[in-house]
Amino acid sequence: MTDEPKKPRFLTISQSAEELNVNQNQIRALLRTGELRGIQVGGRGVWRIGANDIEDFITEAYRRTAERIAAGELKDEGEPADE
């Protein structure tokens, strides 16, 4: 049996940003638009994002990206944009 550290159920905005490798403002924007689920707790309305919600967001992002690739909407980073 391994002694793996238990992953927390909820993450802060900072932890979520680190997990997704984006800045905290991007996480706040995703919360405002509802693309990323989160809850506000306490009298100050501190945001907490479920670890499962991060995983769901990633799964959905992969699905949307695959759709855009199939539709020909995405180019490789090195390709010039259509003019």
Biopython code that builds the backbone (N, CA, C, O; Angstrom):
import numpy as np
from Bio.PDB.StructureBuilder import StructureBuilder

atoms = [
    (1, "MET", "N", (0.853, -1.185, 0.000)),
    (1, "MET", "CA", (0.000, 0.000, 0.000)),
    (1, "MET", "C", (0.890, 1.237, 0.000)),
    (1, "MET", "O", (1.846, 1.323, 0.771)),
    (2, "THR", "N", (0.572, 2.189, -0.865)),
    (2, "THR", "CA", (1.366, 3.406, -0.947)),
    (2, "THR", "C", (0.742, 4.494, -0.098)),
    (2, "THR", "O", (-0.462, 4.496, 0.157)),
    (3, "ASP", "N", (1.573, 5.404, 0.327)),
    (3, "ASP", "CA", (1.102, 6.539, 1.124)),
    (3, "ASP", "C", (1.043, 7.784, 0.263)),
    (3, "ASP", "O", (1.734, 8.768, 0.530)),
    (4, "GLU", "N", (0.207, 7.741, -0.783)),
    (4, "GLU", "CA", (0.044, 8.898, -1.659)),
    (4, "GLU", "C", (-0.719, 9.979, -0.923)),
    (4, "GLU", "O", (-1.675, 9.683, -0.206)),
    (5, "PRO", "N", (-0.307, 11.242, -1.092)),
    (5, "PRO", "CA", (-1.049, 12.319, -0.423)),
    (5, "PRO", "C", (-2.462, 12.419, -0.987)),
    (5, "PRO", "O", (-2.683, 12.288, -2.191)),
    (6, "LYS", "N", (-3.401, 12.653, -0.094)),
    (6, "LYS", "CA", (-4.797, 12.783, -0.496)),
    (6, "LYS", "C", (-5.002, 14.111, -1.210)),
    (6, "LYS", "O", (-4.614, 15.165, -0.706)),
    (7, "LYS", "N", (-5.613, 14.049, -2.386)),
    (7, "LYS", "CA", (-5.891, 15.265, -3.148)),
    (7, "LYS", "C", (-7.071, 15.988, -2.487)),
    (7, "LYS", "O", (-8.072, 15.357, -2.149)),
    (8, "PRO", "N", (-6.957, 17.306, -2.304)),
    (8, "PRO", "CA", (-8.054, 18.030, -1.653)),
    (8, "PRO", "C", (-9.311, 18.029, -2.521)),
    (8, "PRO", "O", (-9.235, 18.000, -3.749)),
    (9, "ARG", "N", (-10.457, 18.060, -1.863)),
    (9, "ARG", "CA", (-11.731, 18.084, -2.591)),
    (9, "ARG", "C", (-11.947, 19.417, -3.283)),
    (9, "ARG", "O", (-12.483, 19.466, -4.391)),
    (10, "PHE", "N", (-11.532, 20.499, -2.634)),
    (10, "PHE", "CA", (-11.720, 21.837, -3.186)),
    (10, "PHE", "C", (-10.386, 22.542, -3.327)),
    (10, "PHE", "O", (-9.479, 22.352, -2.517)),
    (11, "LEU", "N", (-10.278, 23.361, -4.367)),
    (11, "LEU", "CA", (-9.077, 24.139, -4.630)),
    (11, "LEU", "C", (-9.402, 25.620, -4.563)),
    (11, "LEU", "O", (-10.538, 26.029, -4.803)),
    (12, "THR", "N", (-8.402, 26.413, -4.238)),
    (12, "THR", "CA", (-8.542, 27.859, -4.282)),
    (12, "THR", "C", (-8.384, 28.324, -5.736)),
    (12, "THR", "O", (-8.042, 27.533, -6.616)),
    (13, "ILE", "N", (-8.634, 29.597, -5.971)),
    (13, "ILE", "CA", (-8.405, 30.157, -7.308)),
    (13, "ILE", "C", (-6.937, 29.989, -7.685)),
    (13, "ILE", "O", (-6.621, 29.623, -8.818)),
    (14, "SER", "N", (-6.050, 30.253, -6.748)),
    (14, "SER", "CA", (-4.618, 30.125, -7.004)),
    (14, "SER", "C", (-4.235, 28.684, -7.360)),
    (14, "SER", "O", (-3.495, 28.456, -8.317)),
    (15, "GLN", "N", (-4.733, 27.728, -6.599)),
    (15, "GLN", "CA", (-4.428, 26.323, -6.869)),
    (15, "GLN", "C", (-5.012, 25.885, -8.209)),
    (15, "GLN", "O", (-4.382, 25.128, -8.948)),
    (16, "SER", "N", (-6.216, 26.362, -8.519)),
    (16, "SER", "CA", (-6.853, 26.018, -9.790)),
    (16, "SER", "C", (-6.059, 26.580, -10.962)),
    (16, "SER", "O", (-5.889, 25.917, -11.984)),
    (17, "ALA", "N", (-5.573, 27.813, -10.803)),
    (17, "ALA", "CA", (-4.764, 28.436, -11.847)),
    (17, "ALA", "C", (-3.488, 27.639, -12.071)),
    (17, "ALA", "O", (-3.071, 27.434, -13.210)),
    (18, "GLU", "N", (-2.877, 27.196, -10.998)),
    (18, "GLU", "CA", (-1.662, 26.396, -11.119)),
    (18, "GLU", "C", (-1.962, 25.064, -11.804)),
    (18, "GLU", "O", (-1.190, 24.612, -12.650)),
    (19, "GLU", "N", (-3.057, 24.450, -11.449)),
    (19, "GLU", "CA", (-3.437, 23.158, -12.038)),
    (19, "GLU", "C", (-3.646, 23.265, -13.547)),
    (19, "GLU", "O", (-3.271, 22.364, -14.297)),
    (20, "LEU", "N", (-4.250, 24.376, -13.988)),
    (20, "LEU", "CA", (-4.538, 24.571, -15.414)),
    (20, "LEU", "C", (-3.444, 25.362, -16.132)),
    (20, "LEU", "O", (-3.519, 25.575, -17.342)),
    (21, "ASN", "N", (-2.435, 25.793, -15.386)),
    (21, "ASN", "CA", (-1.316, 26.553, -15.952)),
    (21, "ASN", "C", (-1.789, 27.842, -16.643)),
    (21, "ASN", "O", (-1.371, 28.165, -17.755)),
    (22, "VAL", "N", (-2.668, 28.558, -15.949)),
    (22, "VAL", "CA", (-3.161, 29.855, -16.400)),
    (22, "VAL", "C", (-3.047, 30.824, -15.228)),
    (22, "VAL", "O", (-2.710, 30.419, -14.115)),
    (23, "ASN", "N", (-3.329, 32.108, -15.477)),
    (23, "ASN", "CA", (-3.269, 33.038, -14.350)),
    (23, "ASN", "C", (-4.608, 33.084, -13.611)),
    (23, "ASN", "O", (-5.626, 32.604, -14.110)),
    (24, "GLN", "N", (-4.586, 33.665, -12.425)),
    (24, "GLN", "CA", (-5.777, 33.702, -11.580)),
    (24, "GLN", "C", (-6.921, 34.481, -12.219)),
    (24, "GLN", "O", (-8.087, 34.147, -12.007)),
    (25, "ASN", "N", (-6.606, 35.514, -12.998)),
    (25, "ASN", "CA", (-7.667, 36.277, -13.669)),
    (25, "ASN", "C", (-8.420, 35.398, -14.660)),
    (25, "ASN", "O", (-9.629, 35.554, -14.834)),
    (26, "GLN", "N", (-7.721, 34.484, -15.304)),
    (26, "GLN", "CA", (-8.386, 33.571, -16.240)),
    (26, "GLN", "C", (-9.362, 32.664, -15.492)),
    (26, "GLN", "O", (-10.461, 32.401, -15.980)),
    (27, "ILE", "N", (-8.972, 32.191, -14.327)),
    (27, "ILE", "CA", (-9.875, 31.353, -13.520)),
    (27, "ILE", "C", (-11.106, 32.163, -13.122)),
    (27, "ILE", "O", (-12.230, 31.666, -13.203)),
    (28, "ARG", "N", (-10.900, 33.400, -12.695)),
    (28, "ARG", "CA", (-12.051, 34.249, -12.317)),
    (28, "ARG", "C", (-12.988, 34.464, -13.502)),
    (28, "ARG", "O", (-14.209, 34.446, -13.345)),
    (29, "ALA", "N", (-12.414, 34.667, -14.689)),
    (29, "ALA", "CA", (-13.235, 34.852, -15.889)),
    (29, "ALA", "C", (-14.023, 33.579, -16.199)),
    (29, "ALA", "O", (-15.202, 33.652, -16.544)),
    (30, "LEU", "N", (-13.389, 32.426, -16.080)),
    (30, "LEU", "CA", (-14.083, 31.161, -16.330)),
    (30, "LEU", "C", (-15.204, 30.936, -15.325)),
    (30, "LEU", "O", (-16.248, 30.389, -15.678)),
    (31, "LEU", "N", (-15.002, 31.347, -14.082)),
    (31, "LEU", "CA", (-16.053, 31.237, -13.067)),
    (31, "LEU", "C", (-17.215, 32.177, -13.394)),
    (31, "LEU", "O", (-18.379, 31.794, -13.278)),
    (32, "ARG", "N", (-16.894, 33.413, -13.804)),
    (32, "ARG", "CA", (-17.947, 34.400, -14.135)),
    (32, "ARG", "C", (-18.813, 33.926, -15.293)),
    (32, "ARG", "O", (-20.029, 34.113, -15.275)),
    (33, "THR", "N", (-18.190, 33.310, -16.307)),
    (33, "THR", "CA", (-18.953, 32.870, -17.476)),
    (33, "THR", "C", (-19.659, 31.539, -17.252)),
    (33, "THR", "O", (-20.518, 31.144, -18.040)),
    (34, "GLY", "N", (-19.294, 30.849, -16.173)),
    (34, "GLY", "CA", (-19.902, 29.553, -15.901)),
    (34, "GLY", "C", (-19.207, 28.397, -16.617)),
    (34, "GLY", "O", (-19.638, 27.250, -16.502)),
    (35, "GLU", "N", (-18.133, 28.688, -17.356)),
    (35, "GLU", "CA", (-17.396, 27.606, -18.019)),
    (35, "GLU", "C", (-16.744, 26.683, -17.005)),
    (35, "GLU", "O", (-16.591, 25.487, -17.251)),
    (36, "LEU", "N", (-16.362, 27.242, -15.868)),
    (36, "LEU", "CA", (-15.781, 26.470, -14.775)),
    (36, "LEU", "C", (-16.716, 26.615, -13.580)),
    (36, "LEU", "O", (-17.047, 27.725, -13.164)),
    (37, "ARG", "N", (-17.132, 25.486, -13.041)),
    (37, "ARG", "CA", (-18.016, 25.511, -11.876)),
    (37, "ARG", "C", (-17.231, 25.812, -10.620)),
    (37, "ARG", "O", (-16.093, 25.371, -10.461)),
    (38, "GLY", "N", (-17.843, 26.561, -9.738)),
    (38, "GLY", "CA", (-17.247, 26.853, -8.451)),
    (38, "GLY", "C", (-18.330, 27.270, -7.480)),
    (38, "GLY", "O", (-19.477, 27.495, -7.867)),
    (39, "ILE", "N", (-17.963, 27.371, -6.232)),
    (39, "ILE", "CA", (-18.901, 27.828, -5.201)),
    (39, "ILE", "C", (-18.247, 28.957, -4.415)),
    (39, "ILE", "O", (-17.023, 29.039, -4.309)),
    (40, "GLN", "N", (-19.085, 29.814, -3.872)),
    (40, "GLN", "CA", (-18.597, 30.855, -2.977)),
    (40, "GLN", "C", (-19.008, 30.466, -1.565)),
    (40, "GLN", "O", (-20.161, 30.118, -1.308)),
    (41, "VAL", "N", (-18.045, 30.533, -0.658)),
    (41, "VAL", "CA", (-18.303, 30.145, 0.724)),
    (41, "VAL", "C", (-17.905, 31.271, 1.660)),
    (41, "VAL", "O", (-17.053, 32.101, 1.342)),
    (42, "GLY", "N", (-18.537, 31.278, 2.811)),
    (42, "GLY", "CA", (-18.204, 32.260, 3.834)),
    (42, "GLY", "C", (-18.791, 33.625, 3.571)),
    (42, "GLY", "O", (-19.336, 33.889, 2.499)),
    (43, "GLY", "N", (-18.676, 34.480, 4.549)),
    (43, "GLY", "CA", (-19.226, 35.825, 4.475)),
    (43, "GLY", "C", (-18.571, 36.693, 3.419)),
    (43, "GLY", "O", (-19.193, 37.629, 2.916)),
    (44, "ARG", "N", (-17.331, 36.400, 3.075)),
    (44, "ARG", "CA", (-16.623, 37.196, 2.068)),
    (44, "ARG", "C", (-16.765, 36.615, 0.667)),
    (44, "ARG", "O", (-16.239, 37.185, -0.289)),
    (45, "GLY", "N", (-17.456, 35.506, 0.528)),
    (45, "GLY", "CA", (-17.684, 34.922, -0.788)),
    (45, "GLY", "C", (-16.425, 34.389, -1.445)),
    (45, "GLY", "O", (-16.217, 34.580, -2.643)),
    (46, "VAL", "N", (-15.586, 33.723, -0.671)),
    (46, "VAL", "CA", (-14.343, 33.160, -1.192)),
    (46, "VAL", "C", (-14.684, 31.999, -2.129)),
    (46, "VAL", "O", (-15.505, 31.141, -1.805)),
    (47, "TRP", "N", (-14.033, 31.992, -3.300)),
    (47, "TRP", "CA", (-14.286, 30.951, -4.285)),
    (47, "TRP", "C", (-13.550, 29.665, -3.943)),
    (47, "TRP", "O", (-12.403, 29.686, -3.497)),
    (48, "ARG", "N", (-14.236, 28.542, -4.162)),
    (48, "ARG", "CA", (-13.636, 27.215, -4.091)),
    (48, "ARG", "C", (-14.112, 26.441, -5.320)),
    (48, "ARG", "O", (-15.282, 26.494, -5.700)),
    (49, "ILE", "N", (-13.179, 25.731, -5.918)),
    (49, "ILE", "CA", (-13.456, 24.971, -7.133)),
    (49, "ILE", "C", (-13.200, 23.508, -6.818)),
    (49, "ILE", "O", (-12.124, 23.145, -6.342)),
    (50, "GLY", "N", (-14.190, 22.672, -7.085)),
    (50, "GLY", "CA", (-14.048, 21.251, -6.825)),
    (50, "GLY", "C", (-12.994, 20.633, -7.738)),
    (50, "GLY", "O", (-12.906, 20.969, -8.919)),
    (51, "ALA", "N", (-12.201, 19.731, -7.181)),
    (51, "ALA", "CA", (-11.188, 19.035, -7.987)),
    (51, "ALA", "C", (-11.858, 18.317, -9.154)),
    (51, "ALA", "O", (-11.308, 18.279, -10.255)),
    (52, "ASN", "N", (-13.034, 17.752, -8.924)),
    (52, "ASN", "CA", (-13.770, 17.082, -10.003)),
    (52, "ASN", "C", (-14.213, 18.078, -11.070)),
    (52, "ASN", "O", (-14.272, 17.739, -12.252)),
    (53, "ASP", "N", (-14.526, 19.309, -10.656)),
    (53, "ASP", "CA", (-14.935, 20.331, -11.613)),
    (53, "ASP", "C", (-13.768, 20.735, -12.516)),
    (53, "ASP", "O", (-13.968, 21.045, -13.690)),
    (54, "ILE", "N", (-12.560, 20.731, -11.971)),
    (54, "ILE", "CA", (-11.369, 20.988, -12.789)),
    (54, "ILE", "C", (-11.236, 19.876, -13.836)),
    (54, "ILE", "O", (-11.001, 20.150, -15.013)),
    (55, "GLU", "N", (-11.387, 18.633, -13.402)),
    (55, "GLU", "CA", (-11.279, 17.496, -14.331)),
    (55, "GLU", "C", (-12.375, 17.550, -15.392)),
    (55, "GLU", "O", (-12.118, 17.263, -16.561)),
    (56, "ASP", "N", (-13.594, 17.916, -14.994)),
    (56, "ASP", "CA", (-14.697, 18.047, -15.959)),
    (56, "ASP", "C", (-14.403, 19.149, -16.970)),
    (56, "ASP", "O", (-14.681, 18.995, -18.159)),
    (57, "PHE", "N", (-13.839, 20.264, -16.497)),
    (57, "PHE", "CA", (-13.485, 21.368, -17.379)),
    (57, "PHE", "C", (-12.461, 20.910, -18.415)),
    (57, "PHE", "O", (-12.588, 21.220, -19.599)),
    (58, "ILE", "N", (-11.450, 20.172, -17.967)),
    (58, "ILE", "CA", (-10.414, 19.681, -18.877)),
    (58, "ILE", "C", (-11.019, 18.733, -19.911)),
    (58, "ILE", "O", (-10.710, 18.835, -21.098)),
    (59, "THR", "N", (-11.866, 17.828, -19.477)),
    (59, "THR", "CA", (-12.525, 16.884, -20.399)),
    (59, "THR", "C", (-13.340, 17.631, -21.449)),
    (59, "THR", "O", (-13.288, 17.299, -22.634)),
    (60, "GLU", "N", (-14.090, 18.637, -21.014)),
    (60, "GLU", "CA", (-14.904, 19.428, -21.939)),
    (60, "GLU", "C", (-14.028, 20.229, -22.896)),
    (60, "GLU", "O", (-14.358, 20.365, -24.074)),
    (61, "ALA", "N", (-12.911, 20.759, -22.395)),
    (61, "ALA", "CA", (-11.988, 21.513, -23.254)),
    (61, "ALA", "C", (-11.406, 20.607, -24.337)),
    (61, "ALA", "O", (-11.270, 21.025, -25.486)),
    (62, "TYR", "N", (-11.067, 19.383, -23.981)),
    (62, "TYR", "CA", (-10.581, 18.420, -24.978)),
    (62, "TYR", "C", (-11.663, 18.146, -26.027)),
    (62, "TYR", "O", (-11.367, 18.077, -27.220)),
    (63, "ARG", "N", (-12.912, 17.991, -25.586)),
    (63, "ARG", "CA", (-14.014, 17.712, -26.512)),
    (63, "ARG", "C", (-14.228, 18.867, -27.477)),
    (63, "ARG", "O", (-14.382, 18.656, -28.680)),
    (64, "ARG", "N", (-14.237, 20.100, -26.947)),
    (64, "ARG", "CA", (-14.428, 21.276, -27.803)),
    (64, "ARG", "C", (-13.275, 21.439, -28.790)),
    (64, "ARG", "O", (-13.486, 21.778, -29.955)),
    (65, "THR", "N", (-12.069, 21.196, -28.317)),
    (65, "THR", "CA", (-10.905, 21.308, -29.187)),
    (65, "THR", "C", (-10.978, 20.289, -30.314)),
    (65, "THR", "O", (-10.689, 20.616, -31.465)),
    (66, "ALA", "N", (-11.362, 19.059, -29.994)),
    (66, "ALA", "CA", (-11.486, 18.016, -31.019)),
    (66, "ALA", "C", (-12.534, 18.405, -32.060)),
    (66, "ALA", "O", (-12.339, 18.170, -33.252)),
    (67, "GLU", "N", (-13.634, 18.994, -31.620)),
    (67, "GLU", "CA", (-14.671, 19.451, -32.559)),
    (67, "GLU", "C", (-14.118, 20.538, -33.481)),
    (67, "GLU", "O", (-14.371, 20.521, -34.685)),
    (68, "ARG", "N", (-13.371, 21.473, -32.921)),
    (68, "ARG", "CA", (-12.809, 22.560, -33.728)),
    (68, "ARG", "C", (-11.775, 22.035, -34.721)),
    (68, "ARG", "O", (-11.694, 22.522, -35.849)),
    (69, "ILE", "N", (-10.990, 21.052, -34.312)),
    (69, "ILE", "CA", (-10.021, 20.445, -35.225)),
    (69, "ILE", "C", (-10.751, 19.755, -36.365)),
    (69, "ILE", "O", (-10.386, 19.913, -37.530)),
    (70, "ALA", "N", (-11.793, 18.983, -36.027)),
    (70, "ALA", "CA", (-12.563, 18.259, -37.046)),
    (70, "ALA", "C", (-13.235, 19.223, -38.023)),
    (70, "ALA", "O", (-13.401, 18.907, -39.201)),
    (71, "ALA", "N", (-13.620, 20.402, -37.526)),
    (71, "ALA", "CA", (-14.269, 21.398, -38.375)),
    (71, "ALA", "C", (-13.259, 22.243, -39.155)),
    (71, "ALA", "O", (-13.648, 23.094, -39.955)),
    (72, "GLY", "N", (-11.968, 22.009, -38.925)),
    (72, "GLY", "CA", (-10.934, 22.762, -39.622)),
    (72, "GLY", "C", (-10.742, 24.167, -39.098)),
    (72, "GLY", "O", (-10.180, 25.014, -39.792)),
    (73, "GLU", "N", (-11.196, 24.430, -37.888)),
    (73, "GLU", "CA", (-11.107, 25.775, -37.320)),
    (73, "GLU", "C", (-9.764, 26.068, -36.669)),
    (73, "GLU", "O", (-9.432, 27.236, -36.465)),
    (74, "LEU", "N", (-8.980, 25.049, -36.336)),
    (74, "LEU", "CA", (-7.710, 25.262, -35.664)),
    (74, "LEU", "C", (-6.549, 24.927, -36.568)),
    (74, "LEU", "O", (-6.591, 23.963, -37.332)),
    (75, "LYS", "N", (-5.526, 25.726, -36.472)),
    (75, "LYS", "CA", (-4.293, 25.524, -37.215)),
    (75, "LYS", "C", (-3.179, 25.203, -36.244)),
    (75, "LYS", "O", (-3.288, 25.498, -35.054)),
    (76, "ASP", "N", (-2.104, 24.599, -36.736)),
    (76, "ASP", "CA", (-0.912, 24.402, -35.916)),
    (76, "ASP", "C", (-0.351, 25.776, -35.557)),
    (76, "ASP", "O", (-0.554, 26.739, -36.296)),
    (77, "GLU", "N", (0.334, 25.870, -34.458)),
    (77, "GLU", "CA", (0.869, 27.156, -33.994)),
    (77, "GLU", "C", (1.785, 27.798, -35.027)),
    (77, "GLU", "O", (1.819, 29.025, -35.122)),
    (78, "GLY", "N", (2.521, 27.023, -35.795)),
    (78, "GLY", "CA", (3.474, 27.569, -36.746)),
    (78, "GLY", "C", (2.872, 27.955, -38.092)),
    (78, "GLY", "O", (3.543, 28.598, -38.899)),
    (79, "GLU", "N", (1.624, 27.576, -38.353)),
    (79, "GLU", "CA", (0.997, 27.866, -39.639)),
    (79, "GLU", "C", (0.507, 29.307, -39.698)),
    (79, "GLU", "O", (-0.006, 29.828, -38.708)),
    (80, "PRO", "N", (0.663, 29.960, -40.862)),
    (80, "PRO", "CA", (0.123, 31.319, -40.978)),
    (80, "PRO", "C", (-1.409, 31.299, -41.001)),
    (80, "PRO", "O", (-2.026, 30.340, -41.466)),
    (81, "ALA", "N", (-1.991, 32.351, -40.500)),
    (81, "ALA", "CA", (-3.453, 32.472, -40.518)),
    (81, "ALA", "C", (-3.938, 32.703, -41.940)),
    (81, "ALA", "O", (-3.225, 33.281, -42.760)),
    (82, "ASP", "N", (-5.165, 32.245, -42.232)),
    (82, "ASP", "CA", (-5.758, 32.484, -43.553)),
    (82, "ASP", "C", (-5.968, 33.972, -43.736)),
    (82, "ASP", "O", (-6.334, 34.688, -42.804)),
    (83, "GLU", "N", (-5.732, 34.416, -44.946)),
    (83, "GLU", "CA", (-5.912, 35.850, -45.203)),
    (83, "GLU", "C", (-7.108, 36.092, -46.069)),
    (83, "GLU", "O", (-7.416, 37.240, -46.390)),
]
sb = StructureBuilder()
sb.init_structure("model")
sb.init_model(0)
sb.init_chain("A")
sb.init_seg("    ")
for serial, (resi, resn, name, xyz) in enumerate(atoms, 1):
    if name == "N":
        sb.init_residue(resn, " ", resi, " ")
    sb.init_atom(name, np.array(xyz, "f"), 0.0, 1.0, " ", f" {name:<3s}", serial, name[0])
structure = sb.get_structure()
